[in-house]
Amino acid sequence: MIKDKVVIITGASSGIGEATARLLASKGAKVVLGARRGEKLKTIVDEIVKDGGQAVYQELDVTQQSHNDAIVDLAKNTFGGVDVIFLNAGLMPNSPLSALRTDDWHQMVDVNIKGVLNGVAAVLPSFMEQKAGHVIATSSIAGLKAYPNGAVYGGTKWFVKDFMEVLRMESAMEGTNIRTATIYPAAISTELLESIGDKTTADSLGKIYDQYGISPARIADVVAFAIDAPEDTTINEFTVGPANQPW
């Protein structure tokens, strides 16, 4: 059941995060939005509240543990607890390894891997204490199969796959009842491509997304479906993409 659940969403200022925030709020969830762009978050929250929903926001750099801890505190102080965290922040500045865009490599590791670690570290004590909670993470189809020009991005998304699977197993073994869901999107029309500095890679991926890309609202539907499942049920993985994309 979604109504009255307190849901933290990272990467919430656009794309999948924004679409998910709006959908869950419309279904009665209390959403706590985090991203680096505070003005965009304020606009989204204002619109949710105007439509009768419950939402708050905080500027969030997922690479900083203190920021992750603070957004969990915001959820507790505003709504009395946390039920779900949707770890959605991510970057995809793809390029061939031979281009040696090492700053991009490290940025992807910091956001796509450390951001997940920091978010889980912030929320796990609460989930363990209440013996309930739901961790949802955005991986990628690049976390299931290898793609040229995506070695580092894919590596970060393979990490998410393994990490979330172990989290699920350990929770079951420890009796903490923490549910997990990992989502592997294919071509979803978001701002993800805007971080690609390598022109050849950007042009190539741009054509794919122009041809196949579908709305981030489709991923929001999946997040809602996962949350709405019975509390004794984990739907652990979702591979989602355009019906006409041969990914």
MIDOSE-1310 file (N, C-alpha, C; in nm, 2 decimals, decimal comma, always signed):
residues 247
mikd	+0,08/-0,12/+0,00/+0,00/+0,00/+0,00/+0,09/+0,13/+0,00; +0,06/+0,22/-0,09/+0,14/+0,34/-0,10/+0,09/+0,45/-0,01; -0,03/+0,46/+0,01/-0,09/+0,58/+0,09/-0,02/+0,59/+0,23; +0,02/+0,71/+0,26/+0,09/+0,75/+0,39/+0,23/+0,69/+0,41
kvvi	+0,28/+0,62/+0,31/+0,42/+0,58/+0,32/+0,51/+0,70/+0,30; +0,62/+0,71/+0,38/+0,72/+0,81/+0,36/+0,83/+0,76/+0,27; +0,85/+0,83/+0,16/+0,94/+0,79/+0,05/+1,04/+0,90/+0,03; +1,17/+0,86/+0,05/+1,28/+0,95/+0,01/+1,32/+0,92/-0,14
itga	+1,34/+1,02/-0,22/+1,38/+1,00/-0,36/+1,50/+1,09/-0,39; +1,61/+1,02/-0,43/+1,73/+1,10/-0,47/+1,72/+1,12/-0,62; +1,80/+1,22/-0,67/+1,79/+1,25/-0,81/+1,65/+1,29/-0,85; +1,58/+1,37/-0,77/+1,44/+1,39/-0,78/+1,40/+1,52/-0,86
ssgi	+1,50/+1,59/-0,91/+1,47/+1,72/-0,97/+1,43/+1,71/-1,12; +1,44/+1,59/-1,18/+1,39/+1,57/-1,32/+1,38/+1,43/-1,34; +1,34/+1,39/-1,46/+1,34/+1,26/-1,52/+1,26/+1,16/-1,43; +1,32/+1,04/-1,41/+1,26/+0,94/-1,33/+1,22/+0,98/-1,19
geat	+1,31/+1,05/-1,12/+1,29/+1,09/-0,99/+1,17/+1,18/-0,98; +1,16/+1,28/-1,06/+1,05/+1,38/-1,06/+0,92/+1,30/-1,09; +0,92/+1,22/-1,20/+0,80/+1,15/-1,23/+0,75/+1,06/-1,12; +0,84/+1,00/-1,05/+0,81/+0,91/-0,94/+0,75/+0,99/-0,82
arll	+0,81/+1,10/-0,79/+0,76/+1,19/-0,69/+0,62/+1,23/-0,71; +0,59/+1,27/-0,83/+0,46/+1,32/-0,86/+0,36/+1,21/-0,86; +0,39/+1,09/-0,91/+0,30/+0,98/-0,91/+0,27/+0,93/-0,77; +0,38/+0,91/-0,69/+0,36/+0,86/-0,55/+0,28/+0,96/-0,47
askg	+0,31/+1,09/-0,48/+0,23/+1,19/-0,41/+0,09/+1,18/-0,44; +0,06/+1,16/-0,57/-0,08/+1,16/-0,61/-0,16/+1,04/-0,56; -0,08/+0,93/-0,51/-0,14/+0,81/-0,46/-0,14/+0,82/-0,30; -0,10/+0,93/-0,25/-0,11/+0,95/-0,10/+0,02/+0,93/-0,03
akvv	+0,13/+0,91/-0,10/+0,26/+0,90/-0,03/+0,31/+1,03/+0,02; +0,39/+1,03/+0,12/+0,46/+1,15/+0,17/+0,60/+1,15/+0,12; +0,63/+1,24/+0,02/+0,76/+1,23/-0,05/+0,86/+1,33/+0,00; +0,98/+1,29/+0,01/+1,09/+1,37/+0,05/+1,20/+1,37/-0,06
lgar	+1,21/+1,49/-0,12/+1,29/+1,49/-0,25/+1,43/+1,55/-0,23; +1,53/+1,49/-0,29/+1,66/+1,53/-0,28/+1,73/+1,54/-0,41; +1,81/+1,64/-0,44/+1,89/+1,66/-0,56/+1,97/+1,78/-0,54; +2,07/+1,81/-0,63/+2,15/+1,92/-0,62/+2,08/+2,05/-0,66
rgek	+1,98/+2,05/-0,74/+1,92/+2,17/-0,79/+1,80/+2,20/-0,71; +1,82/+2,28/-0,61/+1,72/+2,32/-0,51/+1,60/+2,39/-0,57; +1,62/+2,48/-0,66/+1,51/+2,56/-0,72/+1,42/+2,47/-0,80; +1,47/+2,37/-0,87/+1,38/+2,27/-0,94/+1,30/+2,19/-0,84
lkti	+1,37/+2,15/-0,73/+1,30/+2,07/-0,63/+1,18/+2,16/-0,57; +1,21/+2,28/-0,54/+1,11/+2,37/-0,48/+0,99/+2,38/-0,57; +1,01/+2,39/-0,70/+0,90/+2,40/-0,80/+0,81/+2,28/-0,79; +0,88/+2,16/-0,79/+0,81/+2,03/-0,79/+0,73/+2,02/-0,66
vdei	+0,79/+2,05/-0,55/+0,72/+2,03/-0,42/+0,60/+2,13/-0,42; +0,62/+2,25/-0,46/+0,51/+2,35/-0,46/+0,39/+2,30/-0,54; +0,42/+2,24/-0,65/+0,32/+2,19/-0,74/+0,25/+2,07/-0,68; +0,32/+1,98/-0,62/+0,26/+1,86/-0,55/+0,17/+1,91/-0,44
vkdg	+0,22/+2,00/-0,36/+0,14/+2,05/-0,24/+0,01/+2,12/-0,29; +0,03/+2,20/-0,40/-0,09/+2,27/-0,46/-0,19/+2,17/-0,50; -0,15/+2,06/-0,55/-0,24/+1,95/-0,59/-0,30/+1,87/-0,48; -0,26/+1,90/-0,36/-0,31/+1,83/-0,24/-0,22/+1,72/-0,19
gqav	-0,10/+1,71/-0,24/-0,01/+1,61/-0,19/+0,08/+1,66/-0,08; +0,16/+1,57/-0,02/+0,25/+1,61/+0,09/+0,39/+1,58/+0,04; +0,47/+1,69/+0,05/+0,61/+1,68/+0,00/+0,70/+1,79/+0,06; +0,83/+1,75/+0,08/+0,93/+1,84/+0,13/+1,05/+1,81/+0,04
yqel	+1,15/+1,90/+0,05/+1,27/+1,88/-0,03/+1,39/+1,93/+0,05; +1,51/+1,89/+0,00/+1,64/+1,93/+0,06/+1,74/+1,92/-0,05; +1,83/+2,02/-0,07/+1,94/+2,00/-0,16/+2,03/+1,89/-0,11; +2,06/+1,80/-0,21/+2,13/+1,68/-0,17/+2,24/+1,65/-0,27
dvtq	+2,36/+1,63/-0,22/+2,48/+1,58/-0,29/+2,50/+1,44/-0,24; +2,46/+1,34/-0,32/+2,46/+1,20/-0,27/+2,60/+1,15/-0,24; +2,71/+1,22/-0,29/+2,84/+1,18/-0,26/+2,89/+1,22/-0,12; +2,81/+1,30/-0,05/+2,84/+1,34/+0,09/+2,75/+1,26/+0,19
qshn	+2,81/+1,19/+0,27/+2,74/+1,11/+0,37/+2,65/+1,20/+0,46; +2,70/+1,31/+0,50/+2,63/+1,40/+0,58/+2,50/+1,45/+0,52; +2,50/+1,47/+0,38/+2,38/+1,51/+0,31/+2,27/+1,40/+0,32; +2,32/+1,28/+0,30/+2,22/+1,16/+0,30/+2,17/+1,14/+0,44
daiv	+2,25/+1,16/+0,54/+2,20/+1,15/+0,68/+2,10/+1,26/+0,71; +2,12/+1,38/+0,65/+2,03/+1,49/+0,68/+1,89/+1,47/+0,61; +1,89/+1,41/+0,50/+1,76/+1,39/+0,43/+1,68/+1,28/+0,50; +1,74/+1,19/+0,56/+1,67/+1,09/+0,64/+1,62/+1,16/+0,77
dlak	+1,70/+1,25/+0,83/+1,65/+1,32/+0,94/+1,53/+1,41/+0,90; +1,54/+1,47/+0,78/+1,43/+1,56/+0,74/+1,30/+1,47/+0,73; +1,31/+1,35/+0,67/+1,19/+1,27/+0,66/+1,13/+1,23/+0,80; +1,22/+1,20/+0,89/+1,17/+1,17/+1,03/+1,11/+1,29/+1,10
ntfg	+1,18/+1,40/+1,09/+1,13/+1,52/+1,16/+1,00/+1,57/+1,10; +0,98/+1,55/+0,97/+0,86/+1,61/+0,90/+0,75/+1,51/+0,91; +0,77/+1,38/+0,88/+0,67/+1,29/+0,86/+0,67/+1,17/+0,96; +0,77/+1,17/+1,05/+0,77/+1,08/+1,16/+0,84/+0,95/+1,13
gvdv	+0,91/+0,93/+1,02/+0,98/+0,81/+0,99/+1,01/+0,80/+0,84; +1,06/+0,68/+0,80/+1,10/+0,65/+0,66/+1,05/+0,51/+0,63; +0,98/+0,49/+0,52/+0,94/+0,36/+0,48/+1,01/+0,31/+0,36; +1,05/+0,40/+0,27/+1,11/+0,37/+0,14/+1,22/+0,47/+0,11
ifln	+1,33/+0,42/+0,05/+1,43/+0,51/-0,01/+1,45/+0,47/-0,16; +1,43/+0,56/-0,25/+1,45/+0,53/-0,39/+1,58/+0,60/-0,43; +1,69/+0,51/-0,45/+1,82/+0,56/-0,48/+1,83/+0,57/-0,64; +1,80/+0,69/-0,68/+1,78/+0,71/-0,83/+1,89/+0,81/-0,89
aglm	+1,97/+0,88/-0,81/+2,06/+0,97/-0,86/+2,17/+0,89/-0,94; +2,20/+0,95/-1,06/+2,30/+0,88/-1,14/+2,35/+0,96/-1,26; +2,47/+0,93/-1,30/+2,53/+1,00/-1,42/+2,58/+0,90/-1,52; +2,58/+0,94/-1,65/+2,62/+0,85/-1,76/+2,71/+0,92/-1,86
pnsp	+2,82/+0,98/-1,82/+2,91/+1,04/-1,92/+3,00/+0,94/-1,99; +2,94/+0,86/-2,07/+3,01/+0,75/-2,14/+3,11/+0,80/-2,24; +3,21/+0,72/-2,27/+3,31/+0,74/-2,37/+3,40/+0,62/-2,38; +3,47/+0,60/-2,49/+3,56/+0,49/-2,50/+3,68/+0,50/-2,40
lsal	+3,72/+0,39/-2,35/+3,83/+0,40/-2,25/+3,95/+0,47/-2,30; +3,98/+0,45/-2,43/+4,09/+0,51/-2,50/+4,09/+0,67/-2,49; +3,97/+0,72/-2,47/+3,96/+0,87/-2,46/+4,02/+0,92/-2,32; +4,04/+0,83/-2,23/+4,10/+0,86/-2,10/+4,03/+0,98/-2,03
rtdd	+3,90/+0,98/-2,03/+3,82/+1,08/-1,96/+3,81/+1,04/-1,81; +3,92/+1,04/-1,74/+3,93/+0,99/-1,61/+3,85/+1,06/-1,51; +3,83/+1,19/-1,53/+3,74/+1,27/-1,44/+3,60/+1,22/-1,44; +3,56/+1,18/-1,56/+3,42/+1,12/-1,58/+3,41/+0,99/-1,51
whqm	+3,52/+0,91/-1,52/+3,52/+0,78/-1,45/+3,50/+0,79/-1,30; +3,57/+0,88/-1,24/+3,57/+0,90/-1,10/+3,43/+0,96/-1,06; +3,38/+1,05/-1,14/+3,25/+1,11/-1,11/+3,14/+1,00/-1,11; +3,14/+0,91/-1,20/+3,05/+0,80/-1,20/+3,06/+0,71/-1,08
vdvn	+3,18/+0,68/-1,04/+3,20/+0,60/-0,92/+3,14/+0,67/-0,80; +3,17/+0,80/-0,79/+3,13/+0,88/-0,67/+2,98/+0,88/-0,66; +2,91/+0,91/-0,78/+2,76/+0,93/-0,77/+2,69/+0,79/-0,78; +2,73/+0,71/-0,87/+2,65/+0,59/-0,90/+2,68/+0,47/-0,80
ikgv	+2,80/+0,47/-0,74/+2,83/+0,37/-0,64/+2,83/+0,43/-0,50; +2,91/+0,53/-0,48/+2,91/+0,59/-0,34/+2,78/+0,65/-0,30; +2,71/+0,71/-0,40/+2,58/+0,76/-0,37/+2,48/+0,66/-0,32; +2,49/+0,54/-0,37/+2,40/+0,42/-0,32/+2,45/+0,38/-0,18
lngv	+2,58/+0,37/-0,17/+2,63/+0,33/-0,04/+2,59/+0,43/+0,07; +2,61/+0,56/+0,04/+2,57/+0,66/+0,14/+2,43/+0,66/+0,17; +2,34/+0,64/+0,07/+2,20/+0,64/+0,10/+2,16/+0,53/+0,19; +2,21/+0,41/+0,16/+2,18/+0,29/+0,24/+2,24/+0,30/+0,38
aavl	+2,36/+0,36/+0,39/+2,42/+0,37/+0,52/+2,33/+0,47/+0,61; +2,27/+0,57/+0,54/+2,19/+0,67/+0,61/+2,06/+0,61/+0,66; +2,00/+0,52/+0,59/+1,86/+0,47/+0,62/+1,86/+0,33/+0,69; +1,97/+0,26/+0,67/+1,97/+0,12/+0,72/+1,95/+0,11/+0,87
psfm	+2,01/+0,20/+0,96/+1,98/+0,18/+1,10/+1,83/+0,20/+1,13; +1,76/+0,29/+1,07/+1,62/+0,30/+1,09/+1,54/+0,18/+1,05; +1,57/+0,13/+0,93/+1,51/+0,01/+0,88/+1,53/-0,11/+0,97; +1,65/-0,13/+1,02/+1,68/-0,24/+1,10/+1,61/-0,23/+1,24
eqka	+1,60/-0,11/+1,29/+1,53/-0,09/+1,42/+1,38/-0,11/+1,41; +1,32/-0,07/+1,30/+1,18/-0,09/+1,29/+1,14/-0,22/+1,22; +1,25/-0,30/+1,18/+1,23/-0,43/+1,11/+1,13/-0,42/+0,99; +1,15/-0,31/+0,92/+1,07/-0,29/+0,80/+1,14/-0,18/+0,72
ghvi	+1,12/-0,18/+0,59/+1,17/-0,08/+0,50/+1,19/-0,13/+0,36; +1,21/-0,04/+0,26/+1,21/-0,08/+0,12/+1,32/+0,00/+0,06; +1,42/-0,06/+0,00/+1,53/+0,00/-0,07/+1,51/-0,02/-0,22; +1,49/+0,08/-0,30/+1,47/+0,07/-0,44/+1,59/+0,14/-0,51
atss	+1,65/+0,09/-0,61/+1,76/+0,15/-0,68/+1,75/+0,14/-0,83; +1,79/+0,25/-0,89/+1,80/+0,25/-1,04/+1,93/+0,20/-1,09; +1,94/+0,09/-1,15/+2,06/+0,04/-1,22/+2,04/+0,08/-1,37; +2,06/-0,02/-1,46/+2,05/+0,01/-1,60/+2,06/-0,12/-1,67
iagl	+2,01/-0,13/-1,80/+2,04/-0,25/-1,88/+2,19/-0,27/-1,89; +2,27/-0,16/-1,87/+2,41/-0,17/-1,88/+2,47/-0,23/-1,75; +2,38/-0,26/-1,66/+2,41/-0,34/-1,54/+2,38/-0,49/-1,55; +2,34/-0,52/-1,68/+2,31/-0,66/-1,71/+2,39/-0,71/-1,82
kayp	+2,43/-0,63/-1,91/+2,51/-0,67/-2,03/+2,61/-0,56/-2,06; +2,72/-0,59/-2,13/+2,83/-0,50/-2,16/+2,80/-0,42/-2,29; +2,83/-0,29/-2,29/+2,82/-0,21/-2,41/+2,95/-0,13/-2,43; +3,00/-0,13/-2,56/+3,11/-0,04/-2,59/+3,09/+0,10/-2,55
ngav	+3,19/+0,17/-2,50/+3,18/+0,31/-2,45/+3,12/+0,32/-2,32; +3,08/+0,21/-2,26/+3,01/+0,21/-2,13/+3,08/+0,13/-2,02; +3,21/+0,11/-2,03/+3,28/+0,03/-1,94/+3,26/+0,07/-1,79; +3,29/+0,20/-1,77/+3,28/+0,25/-1,63/+3,14/+0,26/-1,58
yggt	+3,05/+0,32/-1,67/+2,91/+0,33/-1,63/+2,85/+0,19/-1,60; +2,88/+0,10/-1,69/+2,83/-0,03/-1,68/+2,88/-0,10/-1,55; +3,01/-0,07/-1,52/+3,07/-0,13/-1,40/+3,00/-0,08/-1,28; +2,96/+0,05/-1,28/+2,89/+0,11/-1,16/+2,75/+0,05/-1,14
kwfv	+2,69/+0,02/-1,26/+2,55/-0,04/-1,25/+2,55/-0,19/-1,22; +2,66/-0,26/-1,26/+2,68/-0,40/-1,22/+2,70/-0,40/-1,07; +2,77/-0,30/-1,01/+2,78/-0,29/-0,87/+2,65/-0,29/-0,80; +2,56/-0,20/-0,85/+2,43/-0,18/-0,79/+2,35/-0,32/-0,79
kdfm	+2,36/-0,39/-0,90/+2,30/-0,52/-0,91/+2,34/-0,61/-0,79; +2,47/-0,63/-0,78/+2,53/-0,72/-0,68/+2,50/-0,67/-0,54; +2,52/-0,54/-0,51/+2,49/-0,48/-0,38/+2,35/-0,50/-0,34; +2,26/-0,48/-0,43/+2,11/-0,49/-0,39/+2,08/-0,63/-0,37
evlr	+2,14/-0,72/-0,44/+2,11/-0,87/-0,42/+2,16/-0,91/-0,28; +2,28/-0,87/-0,25/+2,33/-0,91/-0,12/+2,25/-0,84/+0,00; +2,21/-0,72/-0,02/+2,12/-0,65/+0,08/+1,99/-0,73/+0,10; +1,93/-0,78/-0,01/+1,81/-0,86/+0,00/+1,84/-0,99/+0,08
mesa	+1,95/-1,06/+0,05/+1,98/-1,19/+0,11/+2,01/-1,17/+0,26; +2,09/-1,07/+0,29/+2,13/-1,05/+0,43/+2,01/-1,01/+0,52; +1,92/-0,92/+0,46/+1,80/-0,89/+0,53/+1,72/-1,01/+0,57; +1,70/-1,10/+0,47/+1,62/-1,22/+0,49/+1,69/-1,30/+0,60
megt	+1,82/-1,31/+0,59/+1,89/-1,39/+0,69/+1,89/-1,33/+0,83; +1,88/-1,20/+0,84/+1,89/-1,13/+0,97/+1,75/-1,10/+1,02; +1,64/-1,13/+0,94/+1,51/-1,11/+0,99/+1,47/-0,96/+1,00; +1,53/-0,87/+0,92/+1,49/-0,73/+0,93/+1,38/-0,69/+0,83
nirt	+1,34/-0,78/+0,75/+1,22/-0,76/+0,66/+1,24/-0,64/+0,57; +1,36/-0,61/+0,53/+1,39/-0,50/+0,43/+1,37/-0,56/+0,29; +1,27/-0,49/+0,22/+1,25/-0,53/+0,08/+1,34/-0,46/-0,01; +1,37/-0,51/-0,13/+1,45/-0,45/-0,22/+1,39/-0,46/-0,36
atiy	+1,42/-0,36/-0,45/+1,38/-0,37/-0,59/+1,49/-0,29/-0,67; +1,55/-0,36/-0,77/+1,64/-0,30/-0,86/+1,58/-0,29/-0,99; +1,59/-0,17/-1,05/+1,53/-0,14/-1,18/+1,64/-0,12/-1,29; +1,62/-0,19/-1,40/+1,72/-0,18/-1,51/+1,65/-0,12/-1,63
paai	+1,65/+0,01/-1,64/+1,59/+0,08/-1,75/+1,67/+0,07/-1,88; +1,60/+0,06/-1,99/+1,66/+0,08/-2,12/+1,65/+0,22/-2,16; +1,61/+0,26/-2,28/+1,61/+0,40/-2,33/+1,49/+0,47/-2,27; +1,51/+0,55/-2,17/+1,41/+0,63/-2,10/+1,45/+0,78/-2,13
stel	+1,36/+0,86/-2,17/+1,39/+1,00/-2,21/+1,40/+1,08/-2,08; +1,53/+1,10/-2,04/+1,56/+1,18/-1,93/+1,68/+1,28/-1,97; +1,74/+1,34/-1,87/+1,85/+1,43/-1,89/+1,99/+1,35/-1,89; +1,98/+1,22/-1,88/+2,10/+1,14/-1,86/+2,21/+1,17/-1,97
lesi	+2,17/+1,18/-2,09/+2,26/+1,20/-2,20/+2,34/+1,34/-2,19; +2,28/+1,43/-2,12/+2,34/+1,56/-2,11/+2,48/+1,56/-2,05; +2,51/+1,46/-1,97/+2,64/+1,45/-1,90/+2,75/+1,40/-1,99; +2,72/+1,35/-2,11/+2,82/+1,29/-2,20/+2,90/+1,40/-2,27
gdkt	+3,03/+1,40/-2,24/+3,11/+1,50/-2,30/+3,18/+1,46/-2,43; +3,19/+1,32/-2,45/+3,25/+1,27/-2,57/+3,15/+1,28/-2,69; +3,18/+1,36/-2,79/+3,08/+1,40/-2,89/+3,03/+1,27/-2,97; +3,12/+1,19/-3,01/+3,09/+1,07/-3,09/+2,99/+0,98/-3,01
tads	+3,02/+0,96/-2,88/+2,93/+0,88/-2,80/+2,80/+0,94/-2,78; +2,80/+1,07/-2,75/+2,68/+1,15/-2,73/+2,59/+1,14/-2,86; +2,64/+1,16/-2,97/+2,57/+1,15/-3,10/+2,51/+1,02/-3,12; +2,59/+0,91/-3,09/+2,54/+0,78/-3,12/+2,42/+0,74/-3,02
lgki	+2,44/+0,77/-2,89/+2,34/+0,74/-2,80/+2,21/+0,83/-2,82; +2,24/+0,95/-2,86/+2,13/+1,04/-2,89/+2,03/+0,99/-2,99; +2,09/+0,93/-3,10/+2,01/+0,87/-3,20/+1,92/+0,76/-3,15; +1,98/+0,67/-3,06/+1,91/+0,56/-3,01/+1,79/+0,61/-2,92
ydqy	+1,82/+0,71/-2,84/+1,72/+0,76/-2,75/+1,61/+0,84/-2,83; +1,65/+0,91/-2,93/+1,55/+0,98/-3,02/+1,46/+0,88/-3,08; +1,51/+0,76/-3,12/+1,43/+0,66/-3,19/+1,34/+0,58/-3,09; +1,39/+0,55/-2,98/+1,32/+0,45/-2,89/+1,27/+0,51/-2,76
gisp	+1,33/+0,62/-2,71/+1,30/+0,67/-2,58/+1,16/+0,68/-2,54; +1,12/+0,63/-2,42/+0,99/+0,64/-2,37/+0,99/+0,73/-2,24; +0,87/+0,76/-2,19/+0,86/+0,86/-2,08/+0,91/+0,80/-1,95; +0,98/+0,88/-1,87/+1,02/+0,84/-1,73/+0,90/+0,80/-1,64
aria	+0,78/+0,84/-1,68/+0,66/+0,80/-1,61/+0,64/+0,64/-1,61; +0,70/+0,58/-1,71/+0,69/+0,43/-1,72/+0,77/+0,37/-1,61; +0,88/+0,43/-1,57/+0,96/+0,38/-1,46/+0,89/+0,41/-1,33; +0,83/+0,53/-1,32/+0,76/+0,56/-1,20/+0,65/+0,46/-1,17
dvva	+0,58/+0,41/-1,27/+0,48/+0,31/-1,26/+0,54/+0,18/-1,19; +0,66/+0,15/-1,23/+0,72/+0,03/-1,18/+0,76/+0,05/-1,03; +0,81/+0,17/-1,00/+0,84/+0,19/-0,86/+0,71/+0,18/-0,77; +0,60/+0,24/-0,82/+0,47/+0,23/-0,75/+0,43/+0,09/-0,74
faid	+0,44/+0,01/-0,84/+0,41/-0,13/-0,84/+0,49/-0,20/-0,73; +0,62/-0,18/-0,72/+0,70/-0,25/-0,62/+0,66/-0,21/-0,48; +0,64/-0,08/-0,46/+0,60/-0,04/-0,32/+0,46/-0,10/-0,28; +0,37/-0,10/-0,38/+0,24/-0,15/-0,35/+0,22/-0,30/-0,33
aped	+0,33/-0,37/-0,36/+0,32/-0,52/-0,33/+0,30/-0,54/-0,18; +0,25/-0,66/-0,15/+0,23/-0,69/+0,00/+0,36/-0,68/+0,07; +0,35/-0,65/+0,20/+0,47/-0,63/+0,28/+0,56/-0,76/+0,29; +0,50/-0,87/+0,27/+0,57/-1,00/+0,29/+0,63/-1,04/+0,15
ttin	+0,63/-0,95/+0,05/+0,68/-0,99/-0,08/+0,78/-0,89/-0,13; +0,89/-0,94/-0,18/+0,99/-0,86/-0,25/+0,99/-0,90/-0,40; +0,97/-0,79/-0,48/+0,99/-0,81/-0,62/+1,12/-0,75/-0,65; +1,22/-0,83/-0,67/+1,36/-0,79/-0,66/+1,42/-0,72/-0,78
eftv	+1,37/-0,75/-0,90/+1,43/-0,70/-1,02/+1,33/-0,67/-1,13; +1,34/-0,55/-1,19/+1,26/-0,52/-1,31/+1,35/-0,47/-1,42; +1,34/-0,53/-1,54/+1,40/-0,48/-1,66/+1,30/-0,42/-1,74; +1,31/-0,29/-1,77/+1,21/-0,21/-1,83/+1,26/-0,13/-1,94
gpan	+1,19/-0,13/-2,06/+1,23/-0,04/-2,17/+1,12/-0,04/-2,27; +1,15/+0,04/-2,38/+1,06/+0,05/-2,49/+1,03/-0,09/-2,55; +0,90/-0,11/-2,59/+0,86/-0,24/-2,65/+0,93/-0,26/-2,78; +0,97/-0,15/-2,85/+1,03/-0,17/-2,98/+1,18/-0,15/-2,98
qpw	+1,24/-0,15/-2,87/+1,39/-0,14/-2,86/+1,45/-0,28/-2,84; +1,53/-0,32/-2,93/+1,60/-0,45/-2,92/+1,73/-0,44/-2,83; +1,71/-0,40/-2,71/+1,82/-0,38/-2,62/+1,89/-0,51/-2,59
